[in-house]
């Protein structure tokens, strides 16, 4: 018969000790055609990701360097 490690009467101790926090209102998440439209506009229409006419991804080194997110 398998043995247990530790007391079973201590199960759930951490969860019981954490304070109860009330739920917050979350913003409505777009889905379907609207989500695809937002994604398209973010990637292709936004001119923030183009440098000298060349398209870069959102995590590109050059883009982050221009925005000043990389310490030199």
mmCIF file as Biopython writes it, N, C-alpha, C and O atoms, coordinates in Angstrom:
data_model
#
loop_
_atom_site.group_PDB
_atom_site.id
_atom_site.type_symbol
_atom_site.label_atom_id
_atom_site.label_alt_id
_atom_site.label_comp_id
_atom_site.label_asym_id
_atom_site.label_entity_id
_atom_site.label_seq_id
_atom_site.pdbx_PDB_ins_code
_atom_site.Cartn_x
_atom_site.Cartn_y
_atom_site.Cartn_z
_atom_site.occupancy
_atom_site.B_iso_or_equiv
_atom_site.auth_seq_id
_atom_site.auth_asym_id
_atom_site.pdbx_PDB_model_num
ATOM 1   N N  . UNK A ? 1  ? 0.842   -1.175 0.000   1.0 0.0 1  A 1 
ATOM 2   C CA . UNK A ? 1  ? 0.000   0.000  0.000   1.0 0.0 1  A 1 
ATOM 3   C C  . UNK A ? 1  ? 0.893   1.245  0.000   1.0 0.0 1  A 1 
ATOM 4   O O  . UNK A ? 1  ? 1.831   1.333  0.792   1.0 0.0 1  A 1 
ATOM 5   N N  . UNK A ? 2  ? 0.607   2.203  -0.878  1.0 0.0 2  A 1 
ATOM 6   C CA . UNK A ? 2  ? 1.479   3.380  -0.948  1.0 0.0 2  A 1 
ATOM 7   C C  . UNK A ? 2  ? 1.334   4.263  0.290   1.0 0.0 2  A 1 
ATOM 8   O O  . UNK A ? 2  ? 0.256   4.389  0.872   1.0 0.0 2  A 1 
ATOM 9   N N  . UNK A ? 3  ? 2.443   4.861  0.664   1.0 0.0 3  A 1 
ATOM 10  C CA . UNK A ? 3  ? 2.460   5.758  1.822   1.0 0.0 3  A 1 
ATOM 11  C C  . UNK A ? 3  ? 2.390   7.204  1.341   1.0 0.0 3  A 1 
ATOM 12  O O  . UNK A ? 3  ? 2.772   7.510  0.212   1.0 0.0 3  A 1 
ATOM 13  N N  . UNK A ? 4  ? 1.907   8.073  2.193   1.0 0.0 4  A 1 
ATOM 14  C CA . UNK A ? 4  ? 1.863   9.484  1.825   1.0 0.0 4  A 1 
ATOM 15  C C  . UNK A ? 4  ? 3.007   10.227 2.515   1.0 0.0 4  A 1 
ATOM 16  O O  . UNK A ? 4  ? 3.454   9.831  3.591   1.0 0.0 4  A 1 
ATOM 17  N N  . UNK A ? 5  ? 3.466   11.286 1.897   1.0 0.0 5  A 1 
ATOM 18  C CA . UNK A ? 5  ? 4.535   12.109 2.456   1.0 0.0 5  A 1 
ATOM 19  C C  . UNK A ? 5  ? 3.899   13.297 3.157   1.0 0.0 5  A 1 
ATOM 20  O O  . UNK A ? 5  ? 3.296   14.149 2.503   1.0 0.0 5  A 1 
ATOM 21  N N  . UNK A ? 6  ? 4.020   13.368 4.454   1.0 0.0 6  A 1 
ATOM 22  C CA . UNK A ? 6  ? 3.458   14.474 5.215   1.0 0.0 6  A 1 
ATOM 23  C C  . UNK A ? 6  ? 2.029   14.202 5.633   1.0 0.0 6  A 1 
ATOM 24  O O  . UNK A ? 6  ? 1.427   13.203 5.240   1.0 0.0 6  A 1 
ATOM 25  N N  . UNK A ? 7  ? 1.498   15.105 6.433   1.0 0.0 7  A 1 
ATOM 26  C CA . UNK A ? 7  ? 0.131   14.954 6.932   1.0 0.0 7  A 1 
ATOM 27  C C  . UNK A ? 7  ? -0.881  15.353 5.875   1.0 0.0 7  A 1 
ATOM 28  O O  . UNK A ? 7  ? -0.699  16.338 5.159   1.0 0.0 7  A 1 
ATOM 29  N N  . UNK A ? 8  ? -1.943  14.581 5.787   1.0 0.0 8  A 1 
ATOM 30  C CA . UNK A ? 8  ? -3.015  14.959 4.875   1.0 0.0 8  A 1 
ATOM 31  C C  . UNK A ? 8  ? -3.899  16.050 5.471   1.0 0.0 8  A 1 
ATOM 32  O O  . UNK A ? 8  ? -4.649  16.706 4.748   1.0 0.0 8  A 1 
ATOM 33  N N  . UNK A ? 9  ? -3.814  16.248 6.802   1.0 0.0 9  A 1 
ATOM 34  C CA . UNK A ? 9  ? -4.626  17.304 7.395   1.0 0.0 9  A 1 
ATOM 35  C C  . UNK A ? 9  ? -4.040  18.690 7.114   1.0 0.0 9  A 1 
ATOM 36  O O  . UNK A ? 9  ? -4.676  19.694 7.435   1.0 0.0 9  A 1 
ATOM 37  N N  . UNK A ? 10 ? -2.843  18.768 6.522   1.0 0.0 10 A 1 
ATOM 38  C CA . UNK A ? 10 ? -2.248  20.051 6.134   1.0 0.0 10 A 1 
ATOM 39  C C  . UNK A ? 10 ? -2.502  20.373 4.665   1.0 0.0 10 A 1 
ATOM 40  O O  . UNK A ? 10 ? -2.030  21.395 4.167   1.0 0.0 10 A 1 
ATOM 41  N N  . UNK A ? 11 ? -3.234  19.522 3.974   1.0 0.0 11 A 1 
ATOM 42  C CA . UNK A ? 11 ? -3.470  19.756 2.547   1.0 0.0 11 A 1 
ATOM 43  C C  . UNK A ? 11 ? -4.287  21.026 2.351   1.0 0.0 11 A 1 
ATOM 44  O O  . UNK A ? 11 ? -5.283  21.241 3.042   1.0 0.0 11 A 1 
ATOM 45  N N  . UNK A ? 12 ? -3.870  21.864 1.412   1.0 0.0 12 A 1 
ATOM 46  C CA . UNK A ? 12 ? -4.568  23.113 1.125   1.0 0.0 12 A 1 
ATOM 47  C C  . UNK A ? 12 ? -4.211  24.240 2.071   1.0 0.0 12 A 1 
ATOM 48  O O  . UNK A ? 12 ? -4.922  25.242 2.135   1.0 0.0 12 A 1 
ATOM 49  N N  . UNK A ? 13 ? -3.113  24.091 2.810   1.0 0.0 13 A 1 
ATOM 50  C CA . UNK A ? 13 ? -2.721  25.088 3.813   1.0 0.0 13 A 1 
ATOM 51  C C  . UNK A ? 13 ? -2.424  26.448 3.181   1.0 0.0 13 A 1 
ATOM 52  O O  . UNK A ? 13 ? -2.878  27.473 3.689   1.0 0.0 13 A 1 
ATOM 53  N N  . UNK A ? 14 ? -1.676  26.469 2.093   1.0 0.0 14 A 1 
ATOM 54  C CA . UNK A ? 14 ? -1.272  27.734 1.473   1.0 0.0 14 A 1 
ATOM 55  C C  . UNK A ? 14 ? -2.477  28.454 0.892   1.0 0.0 14 A 1 
ATOM 56  O O  . UNK A ? 14 ? -2.595  29.673 1.024   1.0 0.0 14 A 1 
ATOM 57  N N  . UNK A ? 15 ? -3.367  27.718 0.256   1.0 0.0 15 A 1 
ATOM 58  C CA . UNK A ? 15 ? -4.546  28.343 -0.342  1.0 0.0 15 A 1 
ATOM 59  C C  . UNK A ? 15 ? -5.442  28.972 0.727   1.0 0.0 15 A 1 
ATOM 60  O O  . UNK A ? 15 ? -6.028  30.033 0.512   1.0 0.0 15 A 1 
ATOM 61  N N  . UNK A ? 16 ? -5.541  28.313 1.868   1.0 0.0 16 A 1 
ATOM 62  C CA . UNK A ? 16 ? -6.373  28.853 2.943   1.0 0.0 16 A 1 
ATOM 63  C C  . UNK A ? 16 ? -5.750  30.094 3.570   1.0 0.0 16 A 1 
ATOM 64  O O  . UNK A ? 16 ? -6.468  30.951 4.085   1.0 0.0 16 A 1 
ATOM 65  N N  . UNK A ? 17 ? -4.428  30.201 3.531   1.0 0.0 17 A 1 
ATOM 66  C CA . UNK A ? 17 ? -3.749  31.331 4.158   1.0 0.0 17 A 1 
ATOM 67  C C  . UNK A ? 17 ? -3.757  32.585 3.290   1.0 0.0 17 A 1 
ATOM 68  O O  . UNK A ? 17 ? -3.655  33.692 3.820   1.0 0.0 17 A 1 
ATOM 69  N N  . UNK A ? 18 ? -3.873  32.445 1.977   1.0 0.0 18 A 1 
ATOM 70  C CA . UNK A ? 18 ? -3.821  33.615 1.099   1.0 0.0 18 A 1 
ATOM 71  C C  . UNK A ? 18 ? -5.100  34.428 1.242   1.0 0.0 18 A 1 
ATOM 72  O O  . UNK A ? 18 ? -6.191  33.865 1.328   1.0 0.0 18 A 1 
ATOM 73  N N  . UNK A ? 19 ? -4.966  35.760 1.268   1.0 0.0 19 A 1 
ATOM 74  C CA . UNK A ? 19 ? -6.154  36.597 1.431   1.0 0.0 19 A 1 
ATOM 75  C C  . UNK A ? 19 ? -7.031  36.569 0.191   1.0 0.0 19 A 1 
ATOM 76  O O  . UNK A ? 19 ? -6.538  36.470 -0.933  1.0 0.0 19 A 1 
ATOM 77  N N  . UNK A ? 20 ? -8.325  36.656 0.407   1.0 0.0 20 A 1 
ATOM 78  C CA . UNK A ? 20 ? -9.288  36.646 -0.695  1.0 0.0 20 A 1 
ATOM 79  C C  . UNK A ? 20 ? -9.291  38.017 -1.366  1.0 0.0 20 A 1 
ATOM 80  O O  . UNK A ? 20 ? -9.458  39.041 -0.703  1.0 0.0 20 A 1 
ATOM 81  N N  . UNK A ? 21 ? -9.106  38.027 -2.681  1.0 0.0 21 A 1 
ATOM 82  C CA . UNK A ? 21 ? -9.097  39.271 -3.451  1.0 0.0 21 A 1 
ATOM 83  C C  . UNK A ? 21 ? -10.320 39.263 -4.354  1.0 0.0 21 A 1 
ATOM 84  O O  . UNK A ? 21 ? -10.526 38.300 -5.092  1.0 0.0 21 A 1 
ATOM 85  N N  . UNK A ? 22 ? -11.138 40.315 -4.315  1.0 0.0 22 A 1 
ATOM 86  C CA . UNK A ? 22 ? -12.330 40.329 -5.174  1.0 0.0 22 A 1 
ATOM 87  C C  . UNK A ? 22 ? -11.957 40.388 -6.650  1.0 0.0 22 A 1 
ATOM 88  O O  . UNK A ? 22 ? -10.941 40.976 -7.021  1.0 0.0 22 A 1 
ATOM 89  N N  . UNK A ? 23 ? -12.789 39.773 -7.485  1.0 0.0 23 A 1 
ATOM 90  C CA . UNK A ? 23 ? -12.524 39.758 -8.922  1.0 0.0 23 A 1 
ATOM 91  C C  . UNK A ? 23 ? -12.668 41.149 -9.509  1.0 0.0 23 A 1 
ATOM 92  O O  . UNK A ? 23 ? -13.509 41.937 -9.076  1.0 0.0 23 A 1 
ATOM 93  N N  . UNK A ? 24 ? -11.823 41.446 -10.516 1.0 0.0 24 A 1 
ATOM 94  C CA . UNK A ? 24 ? -11.875 42.733 -11.189 1.0 0.0 24 A 1 
ATOM 95  C C  . UNK A ? 24 ? -12.603 42.583 -12.515 1.0 0.0 24 A 1 
ATOM 96  O O  . UNK A ? 24 ? -12.641 41.503 -13.104 1.0 0.0 24 A 1 
ATOM 97  N N  . UNK A ? 25 ? -13.174 43.682 -12.970 1.0 0.0 25 A 1 
ATOM 98  C CA . UNK A ? 25 ? -13.821 43.692 -14.279 1.0 0.0 25 A 1 
ATOM 99  C C  . UNK A ? 25 ? -12.747 43.625 -15.361 1.0 0.0 25 A 1 
ATOM 100 O O  . UNK A ? 25 ? -11.798 44.409 -15.342 1.0 0.0 25 A 1 
ATOM 101 N N  . UNK A ? 26 ? -12.891 42.700 -16.298 1.0 0.0 26 A 1 
ATOM 102 C CA . UNK A ? 26 ? -11.930 42.563 -17.382 1.0 0.0 26 A 1 
ATOM 103 C C  . UNK A ? 26 ? -12.499 43.160 -18.656 1.0 0.0 26 A 1 
ATOM 104 O O  . UNK A ? 26 ? -13.710 43.145 -18.880 1.0 0.0 26 A 1 
ATOM 105 N N  . UNK A ? 27 ? -11.602 43.690 -19.494 1.0 0.0 27 A 1 
ATOM 106 C CA . UNK A ? 27 ? -12.030 44.289 -20.743 1.0 0.0 27 A 1 
ATOM 107 C C  . UNK A ? 27 ? -12.473 43.192 -21.710 1.0 0.0 27 A 1 
ATOM 108 O O  . UNK A ? 27 ? -11.891 42.107 -21.750 1.0 0.0 27 A 1 
ATOM 109 N N  . UNK A ? 28 ? -13.493 43.488 -22.472 1.0 0.0 28 A 1 
ATOM 110 C CA . UNK A ? 28 ? -14.029 42.547 -23.454 1.0 0.0 28 A 1 
ATOM 111 C C  . UNK A ? 28 ? -12.982 42.268 -24.526 1.0 0.0 28 A 1 
ATOM 112 O O  . UNK A ? 28 ? -12.445 43.201 -25.122 1.0 0.0 28 A 1 
ATOM 113 N N  . UNK A ? 29 ? -12.688 41.003 -24.776 1.0 0.0 29 A 1 
ATOM 114 C CA . UNK A ? 29 ? -11.683 40.617 -25.757 1.0 0.0 29 A 1 
ATOM 115 C C  . UNK A ? 29 ? -12.347 40.464 -27.125 1.0 0.0 29 A 1 
ATOM 116 O O  . UNK A ? 29 ? -13.370 39.793 -27.260 1.0 0.0 29 A 1 
ATOM 117 N N  . UNK A ? 30 ? -11.746 41.101 -28.141 1.0 0.0 30 A 1 
ATOM 118 C CA . UNK A ? 30 ? -12.321 40.996 -29.476 1.0 0.0 30 A 1 
ATOM 119 C C  . UNK A ? 30 ? -12.005 39.627 -30.062 1.0 0.0 30 A 1 
ATOM 120 O O  . UNK A ? 30 ? -10.970 39.035 -29.754 1.0 0.0 30 A 1 
ATOM 121 N N  . UNK A ? 31 ? -12.909 39.123 -30.916 1.0 0.0 31 A 1 
ATOM 122 C CA . UNK A ? 31 ? -12.689 37.820 -31.516 1.0 0.0 31 A 1 
ATOM 123 C C  . UNK A ? 31 ? -13.290 37.808 -32.917 1.0 0.0 31 A 1 
ATOM 124 O O  . UNK A ? 31 ? -14.040 38.707 -33.297 1.0 0.0 31 A 1 
ATOM 125 N N  . UNK A ? 32 ? -12.950 36.784 -33.665 1.0 0.0 32 A 1 
ATOM 126 C CA . UNK A ? 32 ? -13.505 36.632 -35.007 1.0 0.0 32 A 1 
ATOM 127 C C  . UNK A ? 32 ? -12.899 37.592 -36.003 1.0 0.0 32 A 1 
ATOM 128 O O  . UNK A ? 32 ? -11.690 37.824 -36.006 1.0 0.0 32 A 1 
ATOM 129 N N  . UNK A ? 33 ? -13.749 38.152 -36.853 1.0 0.0 33 A 1 
ATOM 130 C CA . UNK A ? 33 ? -13.299 39.045 -37.916 1.0 0.0 33 A 1 
ATOM 131 C C  . UNK A ? 33 ? -12.661 40.313 -37.348 1.0 0.0 33 A 1 
ATOM 132 O O  . UNK A ? 33 ? -11.706 40.841 -37.917 1.0 0.0 33 A 1 
ATOM 133 N N  . UNK A ? 34 ? -13.188 40.793 -36.232 1.0 0.0 34 A 1 
ATOM 134 C CA . UNK A ? 34 ? -12.652 42.000 -35.608 1.0 0.0 34 A 1 
ATOM 135 C C  . UNK A ? 34 ? -11.219 41.785 -35.140 1.0 0.0 34 A 1 
ATOM 136 O O  . UNK A ? 34 ? -10.374 42.666 -35.298 1.0 0.0 34 A 1 
ATOM 137 N N  . UNK A ? 35 ? -10.943 40.617 -34.565 1.0 0.0 35 A 1 
ATOM 138 C CA . UNK A ? 35 ? -9.594  40.317 -34.097 1.0 0.0 35 A 1 
ATOM 139 C C  . UNK A ? 35 ? -8.624  40.264 -35.263 1.0 0.0 35 A 1 
ATOM 140 O O  . UNK A ? 35 ? -7.491  40.735 -35.155 1.0 0.0 35 A 1 
ATOM 141 N N  . UNK A ? 36 ? -9.065  39.689 -36.387 1.0 0.0 36 A 1 
ATOM 142 C CA . UNK A ? 36 ? -8.201  39.626 -37.565 1.0 0.0 36 A 1 
ATOM 143 C C  . UNK A ? 36 ? -7.943  41.021 -38.121 1.0 0.0 36 A 1 
ATOM 144 O O  . UNK A ? 36 ? -6.841  41.307 -38.590 1.0 0.0 36 A 1 
ATOM 145 N N  . UNK A ? 37 ? -8.954  41.894 -38.071 1.0 0.0 37 A 1 
ATOM 146 C CA . UNK A ? 37 ? -8.782  43.264 -38.547 1.0 0.0 37 A 1 
ATOM 147 C C  . UNK A ? 37 ? -7.771  44.016 -37.680 1.0 0.0 37 A 1 
ATOM 148 O O  . UNK A ? 37 ? -6.926  44.746 -38.196 1.0 0.0 37 A 1 
ATOM 149 N N  . UNK A ? 38 ? -7.862  43.834 -36.364 1.0 0.0 38 A 1 
ATOM 150 C CA . UNK A ? 38 ? -6.932  44.483 -35.440 1.0 0.0 38 A 1 
ATOM 151 C C  . UNK A ? 38 ? -5.517  43.980 -35.681 1.0 0.0 38 A 1 
ATOM 152 O O  . UNK A ? 38 ? -4.565  44.761 -35.678 1.0 0.0 38 A 1 
ATOM 153 N N  . UNK A ? 39 ? -5.380  42.677 -35.890 1.0 0.0 39 A 1 
ATOM 154 C CA . UNK A ? 39 ? -4.064  42.087 -36.128 1.0 0.0 39 A 1 
ATOM 155 C C  . UNK A ? 39 ? -3.468  42.595 -37.437 1.0 0.0 39 A 1 
ATOM 156 O O  . UNK A ? 39 ? -2.278  42.905 -37.494 1.0 0.0 39 A 1 
ATOM 157 N N  . UNK A ? 40 ? -4.280  42.683 -38.486 1.0 0.0 40 A 1 
ATOM 158 C CA . UNK A ? 40 ? -3.812  43.175 -39.783 1.0 0.0 40 A 1 
ATOM 159 C C  . UNK A ? 40 ? -3.338  44.621 -39.664 1.0 0.0 40 A 1 
ATOM 160 O O  . UNK A ? 40 ? -2.268  44.972 -40.161 1.0 0.0 40 A 1 
ATOM 161 N N  . UNK A ? 41 ? -4.137  45.457 -39.004 1.0 0.0 41 A 1 
ATOM 162 C CA . UNK A ? 41 ? -3.768  46.858 -38.852 1.0 0.0 41 A 1 
ATOM 163 C C  . UNK A ? 41 ? -2.497  47.021 -38.031 1.0 0.0 41 A 1 
ATOM 164 O O  . UNK A ? 41 ? -1.690  47.911 -38.300 1.0 0.0 41 A 1 
ATOM 165 N N  . UNK A ? 42 ? -2.318  46.172 -37.042 1.0 0.0 42 A 1 
ATOM 166 C CA . UNK A ? 42 ? -1.141  46.247 -36.188 1.0 0.0 42 A 1 
ATOM 167 C C  . UNK A ? 42 ? 0.125   45.901 -36.962 1.0 0.0 42 A 1 
ATOM 168 O O  . UNK A ? 42 ? 1.171   46.514 -36.747 1.0 0.0 42 A 1 
ATOM 169 N N  . UNK A ? 43 ? 0.039   44.928 -37.859 1.0 0.0 43 A 1 
ATOM 170 C CA . UNK A ? 43 ? 1.225   44.440 -38.556 1.0 0.0 43 A 1 
ATOM 171 C C  . UNK A ? 43 ? 1.492   45.210 -39.840 1.0 0.0 43 A 1 
ATOM 172 O O  . UNK A ? 43 ? 2.633   45.597 -40.093 1.0 0.0 43 A 1 
ATOM 173 N N  . UNK A ? 44 ? 0.466   45.441 -40.660 1.0 0.0 44 A 1 
ATOM 174 C CA . UNK A ? 44 ? 0.700   45.969 -41.999 1.0 0.0 44 A 1 
ATOM 175 C C  . UNK A ? 44 ? 0.417   47.460 -42.143 1.0 0.0 44 A 1 
ATOM 176 O O  . UNK A ? 44 ? 1.168   48.155 -42.828 1.0 0.0 44 A 1 
ATOM 177 N N  . UNK A ? 45 ? -0.624  47.965 -41.531 1.0 0.0 45 A 1 
ATOM 178 C CA . UNK A ? 45 ? -1.002  49.362 -41.721 1.0 0.0 45 A 1 
ATOM 179 C C  . UNK A ? 45 ? -0.140  50.286 -40.870 1.0 0.0 45 A 1 
ATOM 180 O O  . UNK A ? 45 ? 0.171   51.404 -41.282 1.0 0.0 45 A 1 
ATOM 181 N N  . UNK A ? 46 ? 0.249   49.819 -39.682 1.0 0.0 46 A 1 
ATOM 182 C CA . UNK A ? 46 ? 1.060   50.642 -38.788 1.0 0.0 46 A 1 
ATOM 183 C C  . UNK A ? 46 ? 2.416   50.908 -39.420 1.0 0.0 46 A 1 
ATOM 184 O O  . UNK A ? 46 ? 3.113   49.976 -39.821 1.0 0.0 46 A 1 
ATOM 185 N N  . UNK A ? 47 ? 2.795   52.190 -39.511 1.0 0.0 47 A 1 
ATOM 186 C CA . UNK A ? 47 ? 4.073   52.534 -40.130 1.0 0.0 47 A 1 
ATOM 187 C C  . UNK A ? 47 ? 5.198   52.567 -39.102 1.0 0.0 47 A 1 
ATOM 188 O O  . UNK A ? 47 ? 6.314   52.970 -39.430 1.0 0.0 47 A 1 
ATOM 189 N N  . UNK A ? 48 ? 4.930   52.152 -37.866 1.0 0.0 48 A 1 
ATOM 190 C CA . UNK A ? 48 ? 5.967   52.124 -36.846 1.0 0.0 48 A 1 
ATOM 191 C C  . UNK A ? 48 ? 6.972   51.007 -37.102 1.0 0.0 48 A 1 
ATOM 192 O O  . UNK A ? 48 ? 8.107   51.076 -36.629 1.0 0.0 48 A 1 
ATOM 193 N N  . UNK A ? 49 ? 6.570   49.987 -37.842 1.0 0.0 49 A 1 
ATOM 194 C CA . UNK A ? 49 ? 7.440   48.837 -38.045 1.0 0.0 49 A 1 
ATOM 195 C C  . UNK A ? 49 ? 8.181   48.893 -39.370 1.0 0.0 49 A 1 
ATOM 196 O O  . UNK A ? 49 ? 8.782   47.899 -39.777 1.0 0.0 49 A 1 
ATOM 197 N N  . UNK A ? 50 ? 8.152   50.042 -40.059 1.0 0.0 50 A 1 
ATOM 198 C CA . UNK A ? 50 ? 8.884   50.172 -41.311 1.0 0.0 50 A 1 
ATOM 199 C C  . UNK A ? 50 ? 10.013  51.172 -41.132 1.0 0.0 50 A 1 
ATOM 200 O O  . UNK A ? 50 ? 9.812   52.272 -40.616 1.0 0.0 50 A 1 
ATOM 201 N N  . UNK A ? 51 ? 11.205  50.774 -41.565 1.0 0.0 51 A 1 
ATOM 202 C CA . UNK A ? 51 ? 12.380  51.638 -41.523 1.0 0.0 51 A 1 
ATOM 203 C C  . UNK A ? 51 ? 12.962  51.664 -42.925 1.0 0.0 51 A 1 
ATOM 204 O O  . UNK A ? 51 ? 13.355  50.625 -43.455 1.0 0.0 51 A 1 
ATOM 205 N N  . UNK A ? 52 ? 13.021  52.847 -43.530 1.0 0.0 52 A 1 
ATOM 206 C CA . UNK A ? 52 ? 13.507  53.026 -44.903 1.0 0.0 52 A 1 
ATOM 207 C C  . UNK A ? 52 ? 12.727  52.162 -45.890 1.0 0.0 52 A 1 
ATOM 208 O O  . UNK A ? 52 ? 13.301  51.632 -46.841 1.0 0.0 52 A 1 
ATOM 209 N N  . UNK A ? 53 ? 11.424  52.018 -45.668 1.0 0.0 53 A 1 
ATOM 210 C CA . UNK A ? 53 ? 10.572  51.256 -46.565 1.0 0.0 53 A 1 
ATOM 211 C C  . UNK A ? 53 ? 10.631  49.754 -46.363 1.0 0.0 53 A 1 
ATOM 212 O O  . UNK A ? 53 ? 9.935   49.018 -47.063 1.0 0.0 53 A 1 
ATOM 213 N N  . UNK A ? 54 ? 11.443  49.274 -45.424 1.0 0.0 54 A 1 
ATOM 214 C CA . UNK A ? 54 ? 11.570  47.844 -45.182 1.0 0.0 54 A 1 
ATOM 215 C C  . UNK A ? 54 ? 10.753  47.471 -43.947 1.0 0.0 54 A 1 
ATOM 216 O O  . UNK A ? 54 ? 10.820  48.151 -42.923 1.0 0.0 54 A 1 
ATOM 217 N N  . UNK A ? 55 ? 9.980   46.386 -44.049 1.0 0.0 55 A 1 
ATOM 218 C CA . UNK A ? 55 ? 9.102   45.963 -42.967 1.0 0.0 55 A 1 
ATOM 219 C C  . UNK A ? 55 ? 9.870   45.099 -41.974 1.0 0.0 55 A 1 
ATOM 220 O O  . UNK A ? 55 ? 10.592  44.181 -42.362 1.0 0.0 55 A 1 
ATOM 221 N N  . UNK A ? 56 ? 9.702   45.406 -40.671 1.0 0.0 56 A 1 
ATOM 222 C CA . UNK A ? 56 ? 10.340  44.639 -39.613 1.0 0.0 56 A 1 
ATOM 223 C C  . UNK A ? 56 ? 9.278   44.098 -38.671 1.0 0.0 56 A 1 
ATOM 224 O O  . UNK A ? 56 ? 8.185   44.656 -38.576 1.0 0.0 56 A 1 
ATOM 225 N N  . UNK A ? 57 ? 9.591   43.021 -37.981 1.0 0.0 57 A 1 
ATOM 226 C CA . UNK A ? 57 ? 8.680   42.442 -37.006 1.0 0.0 57 A 1 
ATOM 227 C C  . UNK A ? 57 ? 8.651   43.266 -35.730 1.0 0.0 57 A 1 
ATOM 228 O O  . UNK A ? 57 ? 9.504   44.132 -35.532 1.0 0.0 57 A 1 
ATOM 229 N N  . UNK A ? 58 ? 7.674   43.005 -34.855 1.0 0.0 58 A 1 
ATOM 230 C CA . UNK A ? 58 ? 7.533   43.809 -33.641 1.0 0.0 58 A 1 
ATOM 231 C C  . UNK A ? 58 ? 8.666   43.615 -32.644 1.0 0.0 58 A 1 
ATOM 232 O O  . UNK A ? 58 ? 8.882   44.474 -31.789 1.0 0.0 58 A 1 
ATOM 233 N N  . UNK A ? 59 ? 9.388   42.513 -32.733 1.0 0.0 59 A 1 
ATOM 234 C CA . UNK A ? 59 ? 10.472  42.247 -31.791 1.0 0.0 59 A 1 
ATOM 235 C C  . UNK A ? 59 ? 11.833  42.413 -32.452 1.0 0.0 59 A 1 
ATOM 236 O O  . UNK A ? 59 ? 12.835  41.913 -31.941 1.0 0.0 59 A 1 
ATOM 237 N N  . UNK A ? 60 ? 11.880  43.105 -33.574 1.0 0.0 60 A 1 
ATOM 238 C CA . UNK A ? 60 ? 13.119  43.270 -34.321 1.0 0.0 60 A 1 
ATOM 239 C C  . UNK A ? 60 ? 14.105  44.141 -33.553 1.0 0.0 60 A 1 
ATOM 240 O O  . UNK A ? 60 ? 13.715  45.068 -32.843 1.0 0.0 60 A 1 
ATOM 241 N N  . UNK A ? 61 ? 15.379  43.830 -33.704 1.0 0.0 61 A 1 
ATOM 242 C CA . UNK A ? 61 ? 16.440  44.587 -33.030 1.0 0.0 61 A 1 
ATOM 243 C C  . UNK A ? 61 ? 16.452  46.034 -33.491 1.0 0.0 61 A 1 
ATOM 244 O O  . UNK A ? 61 ? 16.596  46.946 -32.677 1.0 0.0 61 A 1 
ATOM 245 N N  . UNK A ? 62 ? 16.301  46.251 -34.805 1.0 0.0 62 A 1 
ATOM 246 C CA . UNK A ? 62 ? 16.338  47.611 -35.350 1.0 0.0 62 A 1 
ATOM 247 C C  . UNK A ? 62 ? 15.175  48.453 -34.834 1.0 0.0 62 A 1 
ATOM 248 O O  . UNK A ? 62 ? 15.348  49.630 -34.517 1.0 0.0 62 A 1 
ATOM 249 N N  . UNK A ? 63 ? 13.993  47.849 -34.750 1.0 0.0 63 A 1 
ATOM 250 C CA . UNK A ? 63 ? 12.816  48.577 -34.281 1.0 0.0 63 A 1 
ATOM 251 C C  . UNK A ? 63 ? 12.992  48.962 -32.818 1.0 0.0 63 A 1 
ATOM 252 O O  . UNK A ? 63 ? 12.712  50.099 -32.438 1.0 0.0 63 A 1 
ATOM 253 N N  . UNK A ? 64 ? 13.454  48.022 -31.994 1.0 0.0 64 A 1 
ATOM 254 C CA . UNK A ? 64 ? 13.655  48.314 -30.576 1.0 0.0 64 A 1 
ATOM 255 C C  . UNK A ? 64 ? 14.750  49.356 -30.381 1.0 0.0 64 A 1 
ATOM 256 O O  . UNK A ? 64 ? 14.684  50.166 -29.456 1.0 0.0 64 A 1 
ATOM 257 N N  . UNK A ? 65 ? 15.763  49.334 -31.259 1.0 0.0 65 A 1 
ATOM 258 C CA . UNK A ? 65 ? 16.848  50.303 -31.176 1.0 0.0 65 A 1 
ATOM 259 C C  . UNK A ? 65 ? 16.337  51.713 -31.493 1.0 0.0 65 A 1 
ATOM 260 O O  . UNK A ? 65 ? 16.723  52.674 -30.827 1.0 0.0 65 A 1 
ATOM 261 N N  . UNK A ? 66 ? 15.481  51.841 -32.495 1.0 0.0 66 A 1 
ATOM 262 C CA . UNK A ? 66 ? 14.933  53.146 -32.858 1.0 0.0 66 A 1 
ATOM 263 C C  . UNK A ? 66 ? 14.015  53.692 -31.780 1.0 0.0 66 A 1 
ATOM 264 O O  . UNK A ? 66 ? 13.971  54.901 -31.554 1.0 0.0 66 A 1 
ATOM 265 N N  . UNK A ? 67 ? 13.285  52.815 -31.115 1.0 0.0 67 A 1 
ATOM 266 C CA . UNK A ? 67 ? 12.370  53.257 -30.060 1.0 0.0 67 A 1 
ATOM 267 C C  . UNK A ? 67 ? 13.108  53.575 -28.766 1.0 0.0 67 A 1 
ATOM 268 O O  . UNK A ? 67 ? 12.519  54.121 -27.833 1.0 0.0 67 A 1 
ATOM 269 N N  . UNK A ? 68 ? 14.398  53.235 -28.704 1.0 0.0 68 A 1 
ATOM 270 C CA . UNK A ? 68 ? 15.179  53.514 -27.504 1.0 0.0 68 A 1 
ATOM 271 C C  . UNK A ? 68 ? 14.981  52.501 -26.402 1.0 0.0 68 A 1 
ATOM 272 O O  . UNK A ? 68 ? 15.174  52.814 -25.227 1.0 0.0 68 A 1 
ATOM 273 N N  . UNK A ? 69 ? 14.596  51.279 -26.767 1.0 0.0 69 A 1 
ATOM 274 C CA . UNK A ? 69 ? 14.365  50.240 -25.769 1.0 0.0 69 A 1 
ATOM 275 C C  . UNK A ? 69 ? 15.624  49.443 -25.458 1.0 0.0 69 A 1 
ATOM 276 O O  . UNK A ? 69 ? 15.637  48.632 -24.533 1.0 0.0 69 A 1 
ATOM 277 N N  . UNK A ? 70 ? 16.690  49.674 -26.235 1.0 0.0 70 A 1 
ATOM 278 C CA . UNK A ? 70 ? 17.938  48.940 -26.045 1.0 0.0 70 A 1 
ATOM 279 C C  . UNK A ? 70 ? 19.003  49.915 -25.568 1.0 0.0 70 A 1 
ATOM 280 O O  . UNK A ? 70 ? 19.253  50.939 -26.205 1.0 0.0 70 A 1 
ATOM 281 N N  . UNK A ? 71 ? 19.631  49.588 -24.436 1.0 0.0 71 A 1 
ATOM 282 C CA . UNK A ? 71 ? 20.701  50.439 -23.923 1.0 0.0 71 A 1 
ATOM 283 C C  . UNK A ? 71 ? 21.972  50.175 -24.718 1.0 0.0 71 A 1 
ATOM 284 O O  . UNK A ? 71 ? 22.336  49.031 -24.990 1.0 0.0 71 A 1 
ATOM 285 N N  . UNK A ? 72 ? 22.620  51.244 -25.074 1.0 0.0 72 A 1 
ATOM 286 C CA . UNK A ? 72 ? 23.843  51.081 -25.869 1.0 0.0 72 A 1 
ATOM 287 C C  . UNK A ? 72 ? 25.069  51.391 -25.060 1.0 0.0 72 A 1 
ATOM 288 O O  . UNK A ? 72 ? 26.185  51.305 -25.572 1.0 0.0 72 A 1 
#
